[in-house]
Amino acid sequence: MSLNNNGGDNMSAPPAKRIRIPTQNFAPDPETAEEQRMLEQALANSRKDTVRDVEILSNIPFGPTFYPTKEEFSGDPLIYLEKIRSVAEKYGICKIVPPEGWNPPFAVDIDCPKKFQTKDQSIHRLQEGISFGDGTEYTVREYQKMATAWSKKWKRRYSAPDTPSAATEDNNVEKKETDAGAIGEDGVPSTTVSSSAVTSTEPSITSSLSVLNNEPPITSSVQSSELPKTDSATSNYEMKSGGGIQKETIIMSPENLERDYWDIVETQSHEVDVDYGNDIDTSEVGSGFPISQRGRSVNSPNFQKSDQDDLPEPEFGTEEYYRETFWNLNNIPNSKNSVLRHLKVGINGINVPWLYFGCLFSTFCWHNEDNYMYSINYHHRGAPKQWYGVPGTKQDADGVERVFKNYLSMKMRDVPDLLHHITTSFSPRILNQEGVRVCKLLQHSGEFIVTFPRAFHGGFSLGPNCGEAVNFALHDWIPHAVDANERYRTFARPSVFSHDRLVYTMAHWAKELRTKEICSALAQELRRLKNEELLLRAKLIKAGVRDVSNDVTLPPNRLDRLDEESADYDDKRLCHSCKHICFFSAVCCECSESKVSCLRHSHYMCRCSIKRKYLLIWTKEKEMNDTIAKVERRGEELANSNVVSLVNDELLEKYATEDKYHHKTYDVSVDPICALEKEVPQLVSSATSSIASARSSSASPELKQHPVQATSLGNDTVTSQQSTSAEPLVENVVKVDESV
């Protein structure tokens, strides 16, 4: 109220009320939420992993290495593996070094103009479980140029160059992302490495020196007088003099690179992105091995149709030998003693090899094989690979999964099958701390690595290289196949082939079963399948599902082989719920002409009345009983197996000691696997194993297991020699090639 000017009090209007802004629920954007979850996970992990003892890496035991004779190597590799399996499978992985004279031709088409896709791996984020993006596409030569330049760059930057100009050539420029996957003038992708290295005009000390004091790897301008005092027996560097100043030279040994790698992964001391050429179809650039002319390879024009398979095996070391030996990775899945020989359709990575092009720190993350099968990896050329293995026992395999769940609990809530994505690596140090048994192996060119059923394995490359891998299965794999099949059904993950079909195909060829133990294991699995099948059929029929098997004529299951036609038919009867192939029977509903269900999950198929559902049966009870009886009769015909073990414990211990010393002193090459220029003649044969090559009769006894390896690159030859006696490391350190 207000009064006029003639008198009375002036009363002001009441102040306007402030409008209350309604509260809103906080809804962070996806990026903020994801970053928050990652932070929470990192904090939780920091409470678990309170002490980072890098010396654990040095103390991880080496897995077993085997040296077959020419006679043993001339036979079936699966027979040889059976003789070493009792010891090798306790480690999960083993290394096999071919005998002297093994030198297969390198059949990859180096000049192939086709480009292959790579994966962009952020090495500093491998513990986060993130997916890999697509990297740059390369030809073989382009990839070698990139990988070699990247290794040389790391060597110049972190292996303490002798001249200030070499030290500052890369340190003065911090790599930054520009175009994704763009290749610079030196052949290195612009996103390769971002380092927090200190710019200096003095000789730099590598991260390997920092590791000696349990510090993260950085580049420092500390002079020699300020270097930490170390025991000469464990020092990884040597003193060199030049210009009156003592400087450090660090060799790029596997041990030093291993420490650098896990520093990057665990402490994010550097941001490193690399392009990894993995899972490359050998039909694109060719296998590293020649193709069989006896029909032993899926890629052979006369696959398993040749009348030459009964001919004597070719002589070791001949051109025909390398085509036809079952050590040729194109052939080994189809050995007479391999379960996978019943697969008449090519499946990439299973019975058709994958090719791999690696570079420094490119990583094959922790995983076990599809269907828990065996795998064999051959290193054709280039820098070594660092492997880690975990035994395939339930206790150890569950231990690896427990580590993933503990350290990536939030991620695995969203992605329960994260382990199947093969995108995550944890240090063997962490696995060791969690009670998981871990071993390691160093694989050189010309050597095989075999992994055993359910065994987790992983690792990384130490420089430019080319490898090849494929699966196979011995008959002892059957119990592991059962576990894999059940796990896949839990995660609704389709299997690469029908487990039920494969075991019934094995039973169809019962005459090929070689031991009583194999027959017993197979009969046991057939009985398990029959008992579950008949039990569930009875329950469903009792509940009201109609059995129309007498009214509908179904094509019988083909049991003599798993071919393209059979695989296509199996794809049409995948359980909608668990993705299991309904081989024996399936439940259908009138509401759908395509949807089927396994007997376990018919209630998830639809909401229709059970009266509308009906049962299709391909395999009758009588056929199941006859199949079991057939396998049991074969078992009665056979005596107990008497596999003679080839394992010598003293030799294994000796080889492990040599491998450990080699791990400290071997100078890793930075050279490409082929000449980089097309006009320079390409290599015609793969380098022999760096260990086996020294086992010649002309070598002195001291050099029997320590290599001299030479790789011809056009007119240049690179030679590296490993020291032969287990003396203190400082006195035996291999010097860095100053010409690089």
C-alpha positions in Angstrom: 0.0 0.0 0.0 1.2 3.5 -0.8 0.0 7.0 0.4 -0.2 10.2 -1.6 2.4 13.0 -1.3 0.2 15.1 0.8 0.9 13.2 3.9 1.2 9.9 5.6 3.9 7.3 5.5 5.4 5.9 2.3 5.3 2.1 2.4 7.3 0.3 -0.3 6.0 -2.7 -2.3 7.0 -6.1 -1.0 10.1 -7.6 -2.7 9.4 -10.0 -5.5 9.8 -13.6 -4.4 12.7 -15.5 -5.8 11.7 -18.3 -8.1 12.9 -21.7 -6.9 14.6 -23.6 -9.5 13.5 -27.2 -9.4 16.2 -29.7 -8.5 17.2 -32.2 -11.2 18.6 -35.6 -10.8 22.3 -35.7 -11.7 22.7 -37.5 -15.0 26.4 -37.5 -16.0 27.2 -37.9 -19.7 28.5 -41.3 -20.7 32.1 -40.1 -21.0 32.1 -38.7 -17.5 30.4 -41.8 -16.1 32.9 -44.0 -17.8 35.9 -42.0 -16.5 34.4 -42.1 -13.0 34.1 -45.9 -13.1 37.6 -46.2 -14.4 38.8 -44.0 -11.5 36.9 -46.0 -9.0 38.4 -49.2 -10.4 41.9 -47.8 -10.4 41.5 -46.8 -6.7 40.2 -50.3 -5.9 43.2 -51.9 -7.7 45.7 -49.6 -5.9 44.5 -51.0 -2.6 45.0 -54.6 -3.9 48.4 -54.1 -5.6 50.3 -52.1 -2.9 53.8 -53.2 -3.6 55.2 -53.5 -7.2 58.1 -55.8 -6.9 59.6 -55.8 -10.4 62.1 -58.5 -9.4 59.3 -61.0 -9.6 59.6 -60.8 -13.4 63.2 -62.0 -13.2 62.2 -64.9 -11.0 59.4 -66.3 -13.1 60.6 -69.8 -14.1 61.1 -70.7 -17.7 58.9 -73.3 -19.3 60.3 -76.6 -20.7 62.3 -76.6 -24.0 62.6 -79.8 -26.0 65.1 -80.7 -28.7 63.8 -83.6 -30.8 66.3 -85.6 -32.9 66.0 -85.8 -36.7 64.5 -89.2 -36.3 61.8 -88.0 -33.9 61.2 -84.9 -36.0 60.7 -87.0 -39.2 57.6 -88.6 -37.7 54.2 -87.3 -36.7 54.5 -84.3 -34.3 51.4 -85.4 -32.4 53.1 -88.7 -31.5 56.1 -86.7 -30.3 53.8 -84.4 -28.3 52.2 -87.4 -26.6 55.6 -88.4 -25.3 56.4 -85.1 -23.8 52.9 -84.2 -22.7 53.1 -85.5 -19.1 55.7 -82.9 -18.3 54.9 -80.1 -20.7 51.2 -79.7 -19.9 52.2 -78.9 -16.2 53.5 -75.6 -17.5 50.7 -74.9 -20.0 53.2 -74.1 -22.8 56.5 -75.6 -24.1 59.1 -74.8 -26.7 60.3 -77.2 -29.4 63.6 -76.5 -31.1 63.9 -78.3 -34.5 67.1 -80.3 -35.1 70.1 -79.1 -37.1 69.2 -78.8 -40.7 65.7 -77.6 -40.3 65.4 -74.7 -42.8 62.0 -74.4 -44.5 61.4 -72.0 -47.3 59.6 -68.8 -46.5 56.5 -68.9 -48.7 54.9 -65.6 -47.8 54.5 -63.3 -50.8 56.6 -60.4 -49.7 55.6 -58.4 -52.8 51.9 -59.0 -52.4 50.2 -55.6 -53.2 47.2 -56.5 -51.0 47.0 -54.6 -47.7 46.1 -56.2 -44.4 44.2 -54.6 -41.6 46.0 -54.1 -38.2 44.8 -53.5 -34.7 45.7 -50.3 -32.9 46.9 -51.3 -29.5 47.4 -48.8 -26.7 50.0 -50.7 -24.7 49.7 -48.3 -21.7 46.0 -49.2 -21.4 46.1 -53.0 -21.7 45.0 -53.4 -18.1 41.7 -51.6 -18.7 40.0 -54.2 -20.9 39.2 -51.7 -23.7 38.7 -52.9 -27.3 41.3 -52.4 -30.0 40.5 -50.0 -32.7 41.5 -50.5 -36.4 45.0 -49.5 -37.2 46.6 -48.6 -40.5 46.4 -51.0 -43.4 49.8 -52.2 -44.7 51.4 -54.3 -47.4 54.0 -56.7 -46.0 56.9 -54.4 -47.0 55.1 -51.3 -45.6 54.6 -53.0 -42.3 58.3 -54.0 -42.1 59.4 -50.5 -42.8 57.2 -49.2 -40.0 58.1 -51.9 -37.5 61.9 -51.5 -38.2 61.8 -47.7 -37.8 59.8 -48.1 -34.6 62.4 -50.5 -33.1 65.3 -48.3 -34.1 63.6 -45.3 -32.7 63.1 -47.1 -29.3 66.7 -48.3 -29.4 68.1 -44.8 -30.1 65.9 -43.2 -27.5 66.3 -45.7 -24.6 69.4 -47.7 -25.3 71.8 -44.9 -24.3 73.3 -43.8 -27.6 76.9 -42.8 -27.7 76.5 -39.3 -29.3 74.4 -36.4 -28.0 72.9 -35.9 -31.4 71.5 -39.4 -31.5 70.1 -39.0 -28.0 68.3 -35.8 -28.8 67.1 -36.8 -32.3 63.9 -38.1 -30.9 63.8 -36.7 -27.4 63.5 -33.1 -28.5 60.2 -33.9 -30.3 57.2 -35.3 -28.4 55.1 -37.4 -30.6 51.5 -36.1 -31.0 48.5 -37.6 -32.6 47.7 -36.1 -36.0 45.9 -38.2 -38.7 44.9 -41.6 -37.3 47.3 -44.1 -38.6 49.3 -41.6 -40.7 52.8 -42.8 -41.5 55.7 -40.3 -41.1 58.7 -40.0 -43.3 60.6 -42.5 -41.2 57.9 -45.1 -41.6 56.6 -44.8 -38.0 52.9 -44.1 -37.4 52.4 -40.6 -36.0 50.5 -42.1 -33.1 53.3 -44.6 -32.1 54.7 -43.2 -28.9 54.2 -40.2 -26.6 57.0 -40.0 -24.1 57.5 -37.9 -21.0 61.3 -38.2 -21.5 63.4 -35.4 -20.3 65.0 -33.4 -23.1 68.8 -33.5 -22.8 72.0 -33.1 -24.8 73.7 -35.6 -22.6 73.8 -39.3 -23.2 70.5 -40.7 -21.8 70.1 -43.6 -19.4 67.4 -46.0 -20.3 64.4 -47.2 -18.5 66.1 -50.5 -17.9 68.5 -48.8 -15.6 65.7 -47.2 -13.7 64.2 -50.6 -13.2 67.2 -51.7 -11.2 66.1 -49.2 -8.6 62.4 -50.2 -8.9 61.7 -46.8 -10.6 59.4 -46.2 -13.6 61.3 -45.9 -16.9 62.3 -42.3 -17.8 65.2 -40.8 -19.7 67.7 -39.0 -17.6 70.7 -36.8 -18.1 72.5 -38.3 -15.1 76.3 -38.7 -15.8 78.2 -41.8 -15.1 79.6 -40.6 -11.8 76.0 -40.3 -10.5 74.9 -43.8 -11.6 73.6 -46.2 -8.9 76.1 -48.7 -7.7 75.1 -52.2 -8.8 76.4 -55.7 -8.3 78.4 -56.7 -11.4 76.6 -60.1 -11.4 73.3 -58.5 -12.0 74.1 -55.3 -13.9 72.5 -54.9 -17.3 74.9 -52.3 -18.6 78.5 -51.8 -19.3 80.9 -48.8 -19.2 82.2 -47.3 -22.4 84.6 -44.4 -22.7 84.6 -41.7 -25.4 85.6 -38.1 -25.4 86.9 -38.4 -21.9 83.3 -39.1 -20.6 82.1 -42.5 -19.5 78.7 -43.3 -21.0 76.3 -46.1 -20.7 75.3 -48.6 -23.4 72.3 -50.7 -22.7 71.6 -53.6 -24.9 68.1 -54.3 -26.0 68.0 -57.6 -24.2 64.8 -59.5 -23.8 65.0 -58.9 -20.0 65.4 -55.2 -20.4 62.6 -55.0 -23.0 60.4 -57.1 -20.7 60.9 -54.7 -17.9 60.2 -51.7 -20.1 57.1 -53.3 -21.5 55.5 -54.0 -18.1 56.5 -50.6 -16.8 54.5 -49.1 -19.7 51.5 -51.4 -19.0 51.5 -51.0 -15.2 52.6 -47.5 -14.6 51.7 -45.7 -17.9 55.2 -44.2 -17.8 54.9 -43.8 -21.6 51.9 -43.6 -23.9 52.6 -46.2 -26.6 50.4 -47.2 -29.5 51.4 -49.9 -31.9 49.8 -51.5 -35.0 49.6 -55.3 -34.7 49.0 -57.4 -37.8 47.1 -60.3 -36.2 44.8 -63.0 -37.5 45.8 -62.4 -41.2 44.1 -64.7 -43.6 46.8 -66.9 -45.2 44.7 -67.0 -48.4 45.5 -63.3 -48.8 49.3 -63.2 -48.5 50.0 -66.9 -48.4 51.2 -69.2 -45.6 54.8 -69.1 -44.5 54.9 -72.8 -45.3 54.6 -74.4 -48.8 51.3 -76.2 -49.6 51.1 -80.0 -49.6 50.7 -81.8 -52.9 49.5 -84.9 -51.1 46.2 -83.3 -50.0 47.3 -82.8 -46.4 46.2 -79.2 -46.2 42.7 -77.7 -46.4 44.2 -75.3 -48.9 45.4 -78.2 -51.1 43.5 -78.6 -54.3 43.3 -82.4 -53.6 42.5 -82.1 -49.9 42.4 -85.6 -48.4 41.7 -87.0 -51.9 45.3 -87.9 -52.9 46.3 -91.4 -53.5 49.9 -90.5 -52.5 49.3 -90.4 -48.7 50.4 -94.0 -48.3 53.8 -93.2 -49.8 56.9 -93.2 -47.6 57.5 -89.9 -45.7 60.0 -87.6 -47.5 63.5 -87.4 -46.3 64.2 -84.8 -43.6 65.4 -81.5 -45.0 64.3 -82.0 -48.6 62.0 -79.6 -50.5 59.2 -82.3 -50.5 59.7 -82.8 -46.8 58.8 -79.2 -46.0 55.7 -79.4 -48.1 54.5 -82.7 -46.6 55.7 -82.9 -43.0 53.0 -82.5 -40.4 55.3 -79.9 -38.7 54.1 -77.7 -41.6 51.3 -75.8 -39.9 49.0 -76.2 -42.9 49.2 -80.0 -42.4 49.2 -80.6 -38.6 45.5 -80.3 -38.0 44.9 -83.1 -40.5 47.4 -85.6 -39.0 46.0 -89.1 -38.7 46.3 -88.6 -34.9 44.5 -85.2 -34.8 40.8 -85.1 -33.9 40.4 -82.1 -36.3 41.1 -84.2 -39.3 37.4 -85.0 -39.4 36.8 -81.3 -40.3 36.4 -81.2 -44.0 35.7 -77.5 -44.1 38.3 -74.8 -43.6 37.9 -72.6 -40.5 40.4 -69.8 -40.3 42.6 -70.0 -37.2 41.3 -73.6 -36.4 42.5 -75.8 -39.2 43.7 -73.1 -41.5 46.6 -71.1 -40.0 46.5 -67.4 -39.2 49.5 -65.3 -40.1 50.9 -62.6 -37.7 53.1 -59.6 -38.3 54.4 -58.1 -35.1 56.5 -55.1 -34.0 58.1 -54.0 -30.8 55.6 -54.4 -27.9 52.7 -55.6 -30.1 50.8 -57.9 -27.8 48.8 -61.1 -27.9 46.8 -60.7 -24.7 45.8 -63.4 -22.2 43.5 -66.0 -23.6 43.0 -69.7 -24.1 42.2 -71.4 -27.4 38.7 -71.9 -29.0 37.1 -75.0 -27.5 40.1 -75.3 -25.2 42.1 -76.9 -28.0 45.9 -77.2 -28.4 47.7 -74.6 -30.5 51.1 -74.5 -32.2 52.9 -71.3 -33.2 55.8 -71.2 -35.5 58.2 -68.2 -35.6 59.2 -67.7 -39.3 61.5 -64.7 -39.0 62.5 -61.7 -37.1 62.9 -60.6 -33.5 61.9 -63.0 -30.6 58.6 -63.2 -28.9 58.2 -63.2 -25.2 55.6 -65.8 -24.1 53.9 -66.5 -20.8 51.9 -69.6 -19.9 49.6 -70.8 -17.1 48.8 -74.5 -16.6 45.5 -75.7 -18.0 44.3 -77.1 -14.7 40.9 -75.9 -13.3 42.6 -74.3 -10.3 45.0 -72.2 -12.4 42.5 -71.3 -15.2 40.0 -70.2 -12.5 42.9 -68.2 -10.9 43.4 -66.2 -14.1 39.6 -65.5 -14.3 39.7 -64.5 -10.6 42.4 -61.9 -11.2 40.3 -60.5 -14.1 37.2 -60.3 -11.9 39.2 -58.7 -9.0 40.9 -56.1 -11.1 38.2 -55.4 -13.7 35.1 -56.1 -11.6 33.2 -53.0 -13.0 34.2 -53.8 -16.6 33.1 -57.4 -16.3 29.7 -56.5 -15.0 29.1 -54.9 -18.4 31.2 -57.5 -20.4 31.0 -60.8 -18.6 32.9 -62.6 -21.5 35.7 -60.1 -21.5 38.3 -62.9 -21.4 37.1 -64.0 -24.8 37.7 -60.6 -26.3 41.5 -61.0 -26.0 42.1 -57.4 -25.3 43.5 -57.4 -21.7 46.9 -58.1 -20.2 47.9 -58.3 -16.6 51.5 -58.6 -15.6 52.6 -62.2 -14.6 53.8 -60.5 -11.5 50.1 -59.9 -10.5 49.1 -63.4 -11.4 52.0 -64.7 -9.3 51.0 -62.6 -6.3 47.4 -64.0 -6.6 48.7 -67.6 -6.4 48.5 -68.4 -10.2 51.5 -70.4 -11.5 53.1 -68.7 -14.4 56.1 -69.6 -16.6 57.8 -67.8 -19.5 59.6 -68.7 -22.8 61.5 -66.8 -25.4 60.7 -67.9 -28.9 63.3 -67.2 -31.7 62.9 -67.7 -35.4 62.7 -71.3 -36.4 61.2 -72.4 -33.1 57.7 -73.8 -32.2 55.6 -72.9 -29.2 52.9 -75.4 -28.2 50.0 -74.5 -25.8 48.0 -77.1 -24.1 44.2 -77.4 -23.6 42.6 -74.7 -21.4 46.1 -73.2 -20.7 46.0 -69.4 -20.7 48.9 -67.8 -22.5 49.9 -64.4 -23.8 53.0 -62.3 -24.6 54.4 -59.7 -26.9 56.9 -59.2 -29.7 60.4 -57.7 -29.1 60.7 -56.3 -32.6 59.7 -56.9 -36.3 58.7 -60.5 -36.8 56.4 -62.9 -38.6 54.7 -65.9 -37.1 52.0 -68.4 -37.9 49.6 -70.4 -35.7 46.9 -73.0 -35.9 44.9 -75.4 -33.7 45.0 -79.1 -33.4 43.6 -81.6 -30.9 44.8 -84.9 -29.5 42.2 -87.4 -28.1 43.1 -86.5 -24.5 41.4 -83.1 -25.3 37.9 -84.6 -24.9 37.4 -83.7 -21.2 38.6 -80.1 -21.9 36.2 -79.9 -24.8 33.3 -80.7 -22.5 34.3 -77.9 -20.2 34.6 -75.4 -23.1 31.2 -76.4 -24.4 29.5 -75.8 -21.1 31.3 -72.4 -20.7 30.1 -71.3 -24.1 26.5 -72.2 -23.3 26.8 -70.1 -20.1 27.8 -67.0 -22.1 25.6 -67.8 -25.2 28.8 -67.9 -27.3 28.5 -70.0 -30.5 31.1 -72.7 -30.9 33.2 -72.9 -34.0 31.9 -76.4 -34.6 29.4 -78.8 -32.9 31.0 -80.6 -30.0 28.3 -83.3 -30.1 28.8 -83.9 -33.8 32.6 -84.1 -33.4 32.6 -86.7 -30.6 30.1 -88.8 -32.6 32.2 -88.5 -35.7 35.2 -89.7 -33.6 33.1 -92.7 -32.5 32.1 -93.4 -36.2 35.9 -93.8 -36.9 36.4 -95.9 -33.8 39.0 -98.1 -35.6 41.3 -95.1 -35.6 41.3 -94.8 -31.8 44.8 -96.0 -30.7 44.6 -96.5 -26.9 42.3 -98.0 -24.3 42.4 -94.7 -22.4 41.2 -92.7 -25.4 38.3 -95.2 -25.9 37.4 -94.9 -22.2 37.3 -91.1 -22.3 35.2 -91.0 -25.5 32.7 -93.6 -24.2 32.3 -91.7 -21.0 31.4 -88.5 -22.9 29.0 -90.4 -25.1 27.2 -91.8 -22.1 27.0 -88.4 -20.5 25.4 -86.9 -23.6 23.0 -89.8 -23.9 21.9 -89.7 -20.3 21.2 -85.9 -20.4 19.4 -86.2 -23.7 17.1 -89.0 -22.6 16.4 -87.4 -19.2 15.4 -84.0 -20.7 13.3 -85.7 -23.5 11.3 -87.6 -20.9 10.7 -84.4 -18.8 9.5 -82.3 -21.8 7.2 -85.0 -23.1 5.7 -85.5 -19.7 5.2 -81.7 -19.4 3.2 -81.7 -22.7 5.7 -81.2 -25.5 4.6 -83.3 -28.5 7.0 -85.8 -30.0 6.5 -85.6 -33.7 9.6 -87.6 -34.7 7.4 -90.4 -36.1 5.4 -88.0 -38.2 8.2 -85.9 -39.6 11.1 -87.3 -41.6 14.3 -85.5 -40.8 17.6 -85.8 -42.7 19.9 -88.1 -40.7 23.0 -86.6 -39.1 26.1 -87.3 -41.2 28.7 -88.9 -39.0 31.6 -89.6 -41.3 32.7 -86.0 -41.6 32.0 -82.4 -40.8 31.8 -80.7 -44.2 30.4 -77.5 -45.5 26.9 -78.9 -46.0 26.9 -80.3 -42.4 28.1 -77.0 -41.0 25.4 -75.0 -42.9 22.8 -77.3 -41.5 24.1 -77.0 -38.0 24.0 -73.2 -38.3 20.2 -73.5 -38.7 19.6 -75.3 -35.5 21.4 -73.0 -33.0 19.5 -72.7 -29.7 18.1 -69.2 -29.5 19.1 -68.9 -25.9 22.6 -70.5 -25.4 23.7 -70.8 -29.0 24.3 -74.5 -28.6 24.0 -76.6 -31.8 21.0 -78.9 -31.4 22.6 -82.0 -32.8 20.5 -84.8 -31.2 17.1 -83.0 -30.9 15.5 -79.6 -30.6 12.3 -78.0 -29.4 10.2 -75.9 -31.8 7.0 -73.9 -31.6 4.2 -73.3 -34.0 4.7 -69.6 -33.6 8.0 -69.6 -35.5 9.4 -71.4 -38.6 13.0 -70.8 -37.8 13.5 -70.5 -34.0 14.6 -73.6 -32.2 15.7 -74.3 -28.6 17.9 -76.9 -27.0 16.2 -79.1 -24.4 17.6 -77.1 -21.5 16.1 -73.8 -22.6 12.8 -74.4 -24.3 10.9 -72.4 -21.6 12.8 -69.3 -22.7 11.9 -69.6 -26.4 8.5 -67.9 -26.3 5.4 -67.4 -24.2 3.2 -69.8 -26.1 1.4 -72.6 -24.4 3.4 -75.7 -24.1 0.8 -77.5 -26.2 2.0 -75.6 -29.2 5.6 -76.8 -28.8 6.9 -80.0 -30.3 10.1 -82.1 -30.3 12.3 -82.9 -33.3 14.6 -85.9 -32.9 17.5 -86.7 -35.2 19.3 -89.3 -33.0 17.2 -92.2 -31.5 18.1 -93.9 -28.3 19.1 -97.1 -30.1 21.6 -95.3 -32.3 23.2 -93.7 -29.1 23.5 -97.1 -27.5 25.0 -98.7 -30.6 27.6 -95.9 -30.8 28.7 -96.4 -27.2 29.0 -100.1 -27.6 31.1 -99.6 -30.8 33.6 -97.5 -28.9 33.7 -99.9 -25.9 34.4 -102.9 -28.2 37.3 -101.0 -29.7 38.6 -100.3 -26.2 38.5 -104.0 -25.4 40.6 -104.7 -28.5 43.4 -102.5 -27.3 45.9 -102.9 -24.5 46.7 -100.2 -22.0 48.9 -97.5 -23.6 52.6 -97.6 -22.9 53.8 -94.1 -24.0 57.5 -93.9 -23.4 58.3 -90.4 -22.0 61.2 -88.5 -23.7 61.6 -86.2 -20.8 65.0 -85.9 -19.2 64.7 -83.7 -16.0 68.4 -82.9 -15.9 68.3 -81.7 -19.5 65.2 -79.6 -18.9 66.9 -77.9 -15.9 70.0 -77.3 -18.0 68.0 -75.7 -20.8 66.0 -73.6 -18.4 69.3 -72.2 -17.0 70.6 -71.5 -20.5 67.3 -69.8 -21.4 67.5 -67.6 -18.4 71.0 -66.5 -19.2 70.1 -66.0 -22.8 67.2 -63.8 -21.7 69.7 -61.4 -20.1 72.4 -61.2 -22.7 70.8 -61.7 -26.2 70.9 -58.5 -28.2 67.5 -58.2 -29.9 67.7 -57.3 -33.6 65.8 -54.3 -35.0 66.1 -55.5 -38.6 63.1 -56.3 -40.8 62.2 -59.8 -41.9 62.8 -58.9 -45.5 64.6 -56.3 -47.6 62.6 -53.1 -47.6 63.3 -52.2 -51.2 61.7 -54.4 -54.0 64.8 -54.3 -56.1 66.8 -56.1 -53.4 66.3 -59.9 -53.7 64.1 -61.2 -51.0 65.0 -64.1 -48.7 64.3 -67.5 -50.0 64.4 -69.4 -46.7 63.5 -68.7 -43.1 66.2 -68.3 -40.5 67.0 -71.5 -38.6 66.4 -71.4 -34.9 69.0 -69.2 -33.3 69.6 -72.0 -30.8 69.4 -74.9 -33.2 71.7 -73.3 -35.7 74.6 -73.6 -33.3 74.2 -77.3 -32.9 76.3 -78.2 -35.9 79.0 -80.8 -35.6 81.7 -78.3 -36.3 80.8 -76.2 -33.3 82.7 -76.6 -30.1 81.0 -78.3 -27.2 80.7 -75.0 -25.4 78.6 -73.6 -28.4 76.2 -76.6 -28.6 73.2 -74.6 -27.2 74.2 -71.0 -27.8 73.6 -69.4 -31.2 75.2 -67.6 -33.9 72.4 -66.3 -36.1 72.8 -64.7 -39.5 70.1 -63.2 -41.5 70.7 -62.0 -45.1 69.0 -58.8 -46.1 70.0 -58.3 -49.7 73.7 -57.4 -49.6 73.8 -56.9 -45.8 74.2 -59.6 -43.2 73.4 -59.1 -39.6 75.1 -61.5 -37.1 74.4 -61.8 -33.4 76.2 -64.2 -31.1 75.2 -65.2 -27.6 77.8 -65.7 -25.0 78.3 -69.3 -24.0 79.2 -69.4 -20.4 77.3 -68.4 -17.3 79.7 -65.8 -16.2 78.8 -62.4 -14.6 76.6 -60.5 -17.0 78.8 -57.4 -17.1 81.6 -59.4 -18.7 79.4 -61.0 -21.3 77.1 -58.2 -22.3 76.7 -57.9 -26.1 77.5 -54.4 -27.3 75.0 -52.4 -29.3 75.7 -52.2 -33.0 76.9 -48.5 -33.3 76.0 -48.4 -36.9 72.2 -48.5 -36.2 
